[in-house]
Amino acid sequence: MSETAVSGVKQCFQLKSASVSMTALELYFFDDEEFESTLRDKISQAPGFFKDIPLIVSLEKYEGLSSELDFFKIIGTCRRHNIHVIGVRGGNDDQRRLARGASLALLPGGNQRDREIDTGPDTETTEAIDSPTPPRVENHGEPAPARIINQPVRSGQQVYAPDGDLIILAPVQAGAEVLAAGNIHVYGPLRGRALAGIHGAEHARVFCQSLEAELVSIAGHYKISEDLQDNGWKTAVQIQLREDLLVVTPLEKA
């Protein structure tokens, strides 16, 4: 019997697994002024989306010298804009040593994950900011069951389907957020945020009866309300990725 059990003192914490949707900043090169200018521009497109988010710096396409990469400047710049850098994905030994010196977590690069994950075939959007693809266990049996929500998703609520599709038989109100590993179906107006393929499944799609969304994202590629209004606004549509672009097409009526 443990000392804790004998004394009757409750443990102050327990460790549990958690699935968290995060954003990755895919870095190609680093210049302090240009980095902040580009970051400011991205935030202006969707300020609510980026406020207080955890961020992973992806070095898988980084082309600069390791000596030029100042993680303390990256962290400081992001923090000034209420973005919290928590780790680094990929990179060589020197880059990961610098990241460790800045107290950042080290994540495996995409090549290691790609061997574990079948994201399916590739099916307008940001180019530099993308969502990471956490490793998951292959399911060779029955597909994961869809999560079905019967009531409206109200402002401030978040509904999450970590393994499969999410089906909502009611409206998604402004200020609400719905996330799924697979497709998202909304049998009503979609006014909040919808993030499909959050583990990197680029074949995922978003279906809704009336497109009025604040933001739609598939595998980390996103469009905000201003961009979505150019095509299919307030009509029944499906949204999918084609060559890294979010494409909106009408739903055919029977």
Buried (B, 14 or more C-beta within 10 A) or exposed (E): EEEEEEEEEEEEEEEEEEEEBBBBBBBEEBEEEEBBEBBEEBBEBBEEBBEEBEBBBBBEEBEBEBEEBBBEBBBEBBEEBEBEBBBBBBBEEEBBEBBEEBEBEBBEBBEEBEEEBEBEEEBBBBEBBBBBBBBBEEEEEEEBEBBEBEEBBBEEBEBBBBBBBBBBEBBBBBBBBBBBBBBBBBBBBBBBBBBBBBBBBBBBBBBBBBBBBBBBBBBBBBBBBEBBBEBBBEBBBBBBBEEBEBBBEEEEEE
